[in-house]
Amino acid sequence: MTPLEDNILLSPPHIGARELAFVQEAFDDNWIAPAGPHLARFEAMLAHTSVRREALALTSGTAALHLALRVLGARRGERVYVSNLTFAASLQPILYEACVPVLIDAEPTGWNMSPAALAAQLARDDAAHALPRAIIVVHLYGQSADLAQICETASRYDIPLIEDAAESLGAFYQGCPSGSHGALAAYSFNGNKIITTSGGGALVGDDPALIARARHLATQGREDCLHYQHEELAYNYRLSNVLAGIGCGQLELLADRVAARRAVHALYREGLGDVPGVGFQEDAPGGEGSRWLTVIKLDPDHITLHPYQVIRALKSAGIEARPGWKPMHMQPLCRGLEYRPHSATEDVSSRLFLQNLCLPSGSALTPHAQGRVIAALRTLLGAA
C-alpha cells in the first residue's frame, strides 16, 4: 500500500493562511452566528466576480438551485428541463418541488447540454402546450455550455434559464463569467470545488426582487415583525459568517486557482495527447473553461481497458481517479422520466459514461505528482 501522504487525490481542498485569518477574525469579534460582516463581504465579492447585481450565500449549491425554482414560481406537476449528464444535485431540487424533470442529452464535443436536443424538445412541448417552467443547464466539469444557442432557444419560448455553475466558477463564455448569463445561477463551494467554504453555495442574479425573495425563503421565512411569524414553508439555508470568512480568503485567490487547474489540464494534454484513443472535453465556441476536473475519454476502438479497470489499477499505485457522471436517465431515481437524446441516432450521455475517466486535477497538484499519473496511464494504455 502507498502511504497516505503519497496518495494523489482527485480534487482536494487548497487552503492557506489567508482563510485562517478571516476565520480568526470572526472568532475574535464573536461573529459566529449566521449573519456577520464576512457574510456580507463574501456576497459582495461573489456579485462582483459573477458580474451580477445580487448574490446570496447559502449552505450548498443544491439549496441555490432549489431556491431558484421556488422564486421562479415552479409548481407541482410542471416540467423543468435539466442536463442529463450531471450529478444528481442538479435534478433533485426539481423533485423537491414535485415538478417533472425532462432530461436533455449532452452534445459530443463539449459534453454539455445539446442545443439540438433542447430545440427539438421545446418544439415538441410547444406543440403539445406543455412548455417547461425553467431550464437548468449544467456547466460540466468547469466548462461552459454553448450558451449562445441555448439562450437564444430559451428566449424564443420565453423560458427562464438557470445556470448550474457549481463546477464552473472562474470559467468564461464570450468574455463573461460563468453564471452571468441566465435569469439566475447557482455556485457550489463544496470541499472538492475550485474554491471552498468547506460546504456552501450561492445564488446570483440581476433581479433584486428575486434574490430578496430567495433570502426570505432561506431564513425560515420569518416575517418582518417583532415576534416570530411564519406564513409559508421556508428553509434554513443561510451560510454562516465563519464559513463565509473562508470563502472571502478563497475568492481572493480564484484567478490563481483557475490558472493552476488550467495548467494541470494543459500538462495532461501534453502528456497524453499522443496516446491513441485518448480524447479530451473541448470548450464551447467562445468558451474558456475553468478545468475544475480534467476528464479523458477512452475510445474502445483503440483501448481495450474499461475505465473501471483503469481506476482500480491507478488506485493500487496511490492515484485517485473516478468515473464520469452517470447520466440521470440511467439512475434508478429517474426511472420513467422523459429523455431527449442528442439526435435520433446518437445517445451521447450513455456513451460518455462508459468511456469517461476523471483524473487528479487539484490546484495544488505538483508537476512531479502529475508526472506519476501520466506515466501510470501511459503504461496502462500501452503507450509507455
C-alpha positions as CSV (number, residue, x, y, z in Angstrom):
1,M,0.0,0.0,0.0
2,T,1.2,3.5,-0.7
3,P,1.4,5.7,2.4
4,L,-1.5,8.2,2.6
5,E,0.8,11.2,2.3
6,D,2.0,9.8,-1.1
7,N,-1.6,9.4,-2.4
8,I,-2.6,11.7,-5.2
9,L,-6.3,12.8,-4.7
10,L,-8.8,13.8,-7.3
11,S,-9.6,17.4,-6.2
12,P,-8.6,18.1,-2.6
13,P,-9.2,21.5,-0.9
14,H,-6.5,24.1,-1.3
15,I,-6.5,26.2,1.9
16,G,-3.9,28.7,3.2
17,A,-3.2,31.3,5.8
18,R,-5.4,34.0,4.3
19,E,-8.5,32.0,5.0
20,L,-7.4,31.3,8.6
21,A,-7.0,35.0,9.2
22,F,-10.7,35.6,8.3
23,V,-11.8,32.8,10.5
24,Q,-9.7,34.0,13.4
25,E,-11.2,37.5,12.9
26,A,-14.7,36.0,13.2
27,F,-13.8,34.3,16.4
28,D,-12.1,37.4,17.8
29,D,-15.1,39.5,17.1
30,N,-17.6,36.8,18.2
31,W,-19.3,36.8,14.8
32,I,-20.1,33.1,14.9
33,A,-23.8,33.4,14.2
34,P,-25.2,33.1,10.6
35,A,-25.1,36.9,10.0
36,G,-22.0,39.0,10.1
37,P,-19.5,41.2,8.2
38,H,-17.8,38.3,6.5
39,L,-21.1,37.1,5.1
40,A,-21.9,40.5,3.7
41,R,-18.4,40.8,2.2
42,F,-18.5,37.4,0.7
43,E,-21.8,38.1,-1.0
44,A,-20.4,41.4,-2.4
45,M,-17.3,39.7,-3.7
46,L,-19.5,37.0,-5.4
47,A,-21.7,39.6,-7.0
48,H,-18.6,41.3,-8.4
49,T,-16.9,38.1,-9.5
50,S,-20.0,36.9,-11.4
51,V,-20.8,40.4,-12.7
52,R,-24.3,40.2,-11.1
53,R,-26.2,42.8,-9.1
54,E,-27.1,40.4,-6.3
55,A,-25.6,37.4,-4.5
56,L,-27.0,35.2,-1.7
57,A,-24.6,32.9,0.2
58,L,-26.1,29.6,1.1
59,T,-25.4,26.2,2.6
60,S,-25.0,24.4,-0.7
61,G,-25.3,24.7,-4.5
62,T,-28.3,22.4,-4.2
63,A,-30.0,24.9,-1.9
64,A,-29.3,27.6,-4.5
65,L,-31.0,25.5,-7.3
66,H,-33.9,24.8,-5.0
67,L,-34.5,28.5,-4.2
68,A,-34.1,29.4,-7.9
69,L,-37.0,27.1,-8.7
70,R,-39.1,28.5,-5.8
71,V,-38.6,32.1,-6.7
72,L,-39.3,31.4,-10.4
73,G,-42.7,30.0,-9.4
74,A,-42.2,26.3,-10.0
75,R,-45.4,24.4,-9.1
76,R,-46.3,20.8,-8.6
77,G,-46.6,18.9,-11.9
78,E,-44.8,21.5,-14.0
79,R,-42.0,20.3,-16.3
80,V,-38.4,21.5,-15.8
81,Y,-35.7,20.7,-18.3
82,V,-32.3,19.7,-16.9
83,S,-28.9,18.5,-18.3
84,N,-28.9,14.7,-18.4
85,L,-25.1,14.3,-17.9
86,T,-24.6,15.7,-14.4
87,F,-24.6,15.0,-10.7
88,A,-27.9,14.2,-9.0
89,A,-27.9,17.6,-7.2
90,S,-28.8,19.3,-10.5
91,L,-32.0,17.3,-10.6
92,Q,-33.1,16.7,-7.1
93,P,-34.4,20.2,-6.4
94,I,-36.9,19.7,-9.2
95,L,-38.2,16.7,-7.3
96,Y,-38.3,18.7,-4.0
97,E,-41.0,20.9,-5.7
98,A,-42.8,17.8,-7.1
99,C,-42.1,19.1,-10.6
100,V,-41.3,16.7,-13.5
101,P,-37.7,16.6,-14.8
102,V,-37.2,16.3,-18.5
103,L,-33.7,15.1,-19.3
104,I,-31.7,16.7,-22.2
105,D,-28.7,14.9,-23.6
106,A,-25.2,16.1,-24.0
107,E,-23.5,17.1,-27.2
108,P,-20.5,15.1,-28.5
109,T,-17.5,17.5,-28.1
110,G,-18.1,19.7,-25.1
111,W,-20.3,17.2,-23.3
112,N,-22.7,19.8,-22.1
113,M,-26.4,20.2,-22.8
114,S,-27.1,19.6,-26.5
115,P,-28.6,22.7,-28.2
116,A,-30.1,20.4,-30.9
117,A,-31.8,18.2,-28.3
118,L,-33.1,21.3,-26.4
119,A,-34.5,22.8,-29.5
120,A,-36.2,19.6,-30.5
121,Q,-37.8,19.1,-27.1
122,L,-39.0,22.6,-26.9
123,A,-40.6,22.4,-30.3
124,R,-42.4,19.2,-29.3
125,D,-43.6,20.6,-26.0
126,D,-44.7,23.8,-27.5
127,A,-46.9,21.9,-30.0
128,A,-48.3,19.9,-27.0
129,H,-48.9,23.1,-24.9
130,A,-46.5,21.6,-22.3
131,L,-43.6,24.1,-22.2
132,P,-41.4,23.9,-19.1
133,R,-41.3,26.3,-16.2
134,A,-37.5,26.6,-16.4
135,I,-34.3,25.1,-18.0
136,I,-31.4,24.1,-15.7
137,V,-28.2,24.0,-17.8
138,V,-25.1,22.5,-16.2
139,H,-21.6,23.6,-17.0
140,L,-20.0,20.2,-16.8
141,Y,-16.5,19.7,-15.2
142,G,-16.0,23.5,-15.3
143,Q,-16.6,24.1,-19.0
144,S,-19.4,26.4,-20.2
145,A,-22.3,25.0,-22.2
146,D,-22.8,26.5,-25.7
147,L,-24.9,29.4,-24.2
148,A,-25.3,31.4,-27.4
149,Q,-27.6,28.7,-28.9
150,I,-29.2,27.7,-25.6
151,C,-30.0,31.2,-24.5
152,E,-31.4,32.1,-28.0
153,T,-33.6,29.0,-27.9
154,A,-34.8,29.6,-24.4
155,S,-35.6,33.2,-25.2
156,R,-37.6,32.3,-28.2
157,Y,-40.0,30.4,-26.0
158,D,-39.7,32.8,-23.1
159,I,-38.4,30.1,-20.7
160,P,-36.1,31.3,-17.9
161,L,-32.6,29.7,-17.8
162,I,-31.0,28.7,-14.6
163,E,-27.2,28.1,-14.8
164,D,-25.9,25.3,-12.6
165,A,-22.4,26.7,-12.4
166,A,-21.5,24.6,-9.4
167,E,-18.4,23.3,-11.2
168,S,-17.5,26.3,-13.3
169,L,-16.8,29.3,-11.1
170,G,-13.9,31.1,-12.8
171,A,-14.9,29.9,-16.3
172,F,-15.9,32.4,-19.1
173,Y,-18.2,32.4,-22.1
174,Q,-17.8,35.0,-24.7
175,G,-15.8,37.1,-22.2
176,C,-18.5,36.9,-19.5
177,P,-18.1,34.9,-16.3
178,S,-19.9,31.6,-16.0
179,G,-23.1,32.2,-14.0
180,S,-23.7,35.7,-15.6
181,H,-26.0,34.6,-18.4
182,G,-29.2,33.0,-17.1
183,A,-32.0,34.5,-15.1
184,L,-30.3,33.0,-12.0
185,A,-27.2,30.9,-11.4
186,A,-26.0,28.6,-8.6
187,Y,-22.5,28.0,-7.4
188,S,-21.1,25.4,-5.1
189,F,-18.3,25.7,-2.6
190,N,-18.1,22.1,-1.6
191,G,-14.7,20.8,-0.5
192,N,-13.8,19.5,-3.9
193,K,-14.6,22.6,-5.8
194,I,-12.2,25.3,-7.2
195,I,-12.8,27.4,-4.1
196,T,-14.4,26.0,-0.9
197,T,-16.1,27.2,2.2
198,S,-15.9,23.5,3.4
199,G,-19.6,23.3,2.4
200,G,-21.6,26.1,0.9
201,G,-23.1,27.6,-2.2
202,A,-24.6,30.8,-3.6
203,L,-27.4,32.1,-5.8
204,V,-26.7,35.0,-8.0
205,G,-28.9,37.2,-10.3
206,D,-29.7,40.6,-11.6
207,D,-33.3,40.9,-10.3
208,P,-33.2,42.3,-6.7
209,A,-36.8,41.1,-6.1
210,L,-35.9,37.5,-6.9
211,I,-32.8,37.5,-4.6
212,A,-34.8,39.2,-1.9
213,R,-37.5,36.6,-2.2
214,A,-34.8,33.8,-2.0
215,R,-33.2,35.5,1.0
216,H,-36.6,35.4,2.8
217,L,-37.1,31.7,2.0
218,A,-33.5,30.9,3.1
219,T,-34.0,32.3,6.6
220,Q,-37.0,30.2,7.6
221,G,-39.5,32.7,6.0
222,R,-39.6,34.9,9.1
223,E,-41.8,37.9,8.6
224,D,-40.6,41.4,9.3
225,C,-42.2,41.9,12.7
226,L,-41.1,41.8,16.4
227,H,-42.5,38.4,17.2
228,Y,-41.7,35.2,15.3
229,Q,-44.2,34.9,12.5
230,H,-44.1,32.5,9.5
231,E,-46.7,32.4,6.8
232,E,-45.2,29.9,4.3
233,L,-42.9,26.9,4.0
234,A,-39.3,28.0,4.1
235,Y,-35.8,26.7,4.8
236,N,-32.7,27.1,6.9
237,Y,-30.3,27.7,4.0
238,R,-28.0,30.6,5.0
239,L,-24.3,30.3,5.1
240,S,-22.6,31.1,8.4
241,N,-20.3,34.1,8.9
242,V,-17.4,31.8,9.8
243,L,-17.7,29.8,6.6
244,A,-18.1,33.0,4.6
245,G,-14.8,34.1,6.1
246,I,-13.1,31.0,4.5
247,G,-14.9,32.0,1.3
248,C,-13.5,35.5,1.4
249,G,-10.0,34.3,1.6
250,Q,-10.6,31.7,-1.1
251,L,-12.3,34.0,-3.5
252,E,-9.3,36.4,-3.4
253,L,-7.3,33.6,-4.9
254,L,-9.8,32.4,-7.5
255,A,-7.7,33.6,-10.5
256,D,-4.7,31.7,-9.2
257,R,-6.7,28.6,-8.5
258,V,-8.2,28.6,-12.0
259,A,-4.8,29.2,-13.6
260,A,-3.3,26.2,-11.7
261,R,-6.1,23.9,-12.9
262,R,-5.7,25.1,-16.5
263,A,-2.0,24.3,-16.2
264,V,-2.8,20.8,-14.9
265,H,-5.1,20.3,-17.9
266,A,-2.5,21.6,-20.3
267,L,0.1,19.1,-18.9
268,Y,-2.3,16.2,-19.3
269,R,-2.9,17.2,-22.9
270,E,0.8,17.4,-23.5
271,G,1.5,14.1,-21.7
272,L,-1.5,12.0,-23.1
273,G,-2.5,13.7,-26.3
274,D,-0.5,11.3,-28.5
275,V,-2.0,8.2,-26.9
276,P,-4.3,6.5,-29.5
277,G,-7.9,6.5,-28.2
278,V,-7.5,9.2,-25.6
279,G,-9.7,12.3,-26.1
280,F,-10.5,15.4,-24.0
281,Q,-13.5,17.6,-23.3
282,E,-13.5,20.6,-25.6
283,D,-14.5,24.2,-24.8
284,A,-17.7,25.5,-26.4
285,P,-17.1,28.1,-29.1
286,G,-16.2,31.3,-27.3
287,G,-15.8,29.4,-24.0
288,E,-12.8,29.3,-21.7
289,G,-13.3,26.6,-19.1
290,S,-12.0,26.6,-15.5
291,R,-10.9,23.0,-15.9
292,W,-12.3,22.1,-12.5
293,L,-11.7,18.5,-13.5
294,T,-9.7,17.1,-16.4
295,V,-11.7,14.2,-17.8
296,I,-10.5,12.0,-20.6
297,K,-12.4,9.8,-22.9
298,L,-11.2,6.3,-23.7
299,D,-12.2,5.1,-27.1
300,P,-12.9,1.4,-27.0
301,D,-11.9,1.0,-30.7
302,H,-8.3,1.7,-29.5
303,I,-8.3,1.0,-25.8
304,T,-9.5,-2.4,-24.5
305,L,-9.5,-1.4,-20.8
306,H,-12.7,-0.2,-19.3
307,P,-12.4,3.0,-17.2
308,Y,-13.2,1.0,-14.1
309,Q,-10.2,-1.3,-14.8
310,V,-8.0,1.8,-15.1
311,I,-9.4,3.3,-11.9
312,R,-8.6,0.1,-9.9
313,A,-5.0,0.0,-11.4
314,L,-4.4,3.6,-10.6
315,K,-5.7,3.1,-7.0
316,S,-3.1,0.4,-6.4
317,A,-0.5,3.0,-7.4
318,G,-1.9,5.5,-4.9
319,I,-3.7,7.6,-7.5
320,E,-7.4,8.5,-7.1
321,A,-9.4,8.6,-10.3
322,R,-13.2,8.3,-10.7
323,P,-15.8,7.5,-13.4
324,G,-17.5,10.4,-15.2
325,W,-21.0,11.3,-14.1
326,K,-23.6,8.5,-14.6
327,P,-26.4,10.1,-16.7
328,M,-29.7,10.9,-14.9
329,H,-31.7,8.7,-17.4
330,M,-29.7,5.7,-16.2
331,Q,-30.3,6.4,-12.5
332,P,-33.0,4.4,-10.6
333,L,-34.3,7.6,-9.1
334,C,-35.2,8.8,-12.6
335,R,-36.8,5.7,-13.9
336,G,-39.6,6.5,-16.3
337,L,-38.6,10.2,-16.9
338,E,-38.7,11.6,-20.4
339,Y,-35.2,11.8,-22.0
340,R,-34.3,13.6,-25.2
341,P,-31.1,12.2,-26.9
342,H,-28.8,14.4,-28.9
343,S,-30.2,13.0,-32.1
344,A,-32.3,10.2,-33.4
345,T,-29.2,8.1,-33.8
346,E,-26.9,9.3,-31.0
347,D,-27.2,9.0,-27.2
348,V,-24.2,10.9,-26.2
349,S,-24.6,10.7,-22.4
350,S,-24.7,6.9,-22.2
351,R,-21.6,6.6,-24.4
352,L,-19.6,9.1,-22.3
353,F,-20.5,7.3,-19.1
354,L,-18.9,4.2,-20.5
355,Q,-15.8,6.0,-21.7
356,N,-15.0,8.9,-19.3
357,L,-12.4,8.9,-16.6
358,C,-11.8,11.8,-14.2
359,L,-8.1,12.5,-13.4
360,P,-6.5,14.2,-10.4
361,S,-6.9,17.9,-11.1
362,G,-6.4,19.8,-7.8
363,S,-4.8,23.3,-7.9
364,A,-2.1,22.1,-5.5
365,L,-1.1,19.2,-7.7
366,T,2.6,19.4,-8.4
367,P,4.2,18.6,-11.8
368,H,6.1,15.7,-10.2
369,A,2.9,14.1,-8.9
370,Q,1.1,14.7,-12.1
371,G,4.0,13.1,-13.9
372,R,3.3,9.9,-11.8
373,V,-0.3,10.0,-13.1
374,I,0.7,10.4,-16.7
375,A,3.4,7.7,-16.5
376,A,1.0,5.3,-14.9
377,L,-1.7,6.0,-17.5
378,R,0.7,5.6,-20.4
379,T,1.9,2.3,-19.1
380,L,-1.7,1.0,-18.6
381,L,-2.8,2.2,-22.0
382,G,0.2,0.6,-23.7
383,A,1.9,3.9,-24.7
384,A,4.9,3.9,-22.2
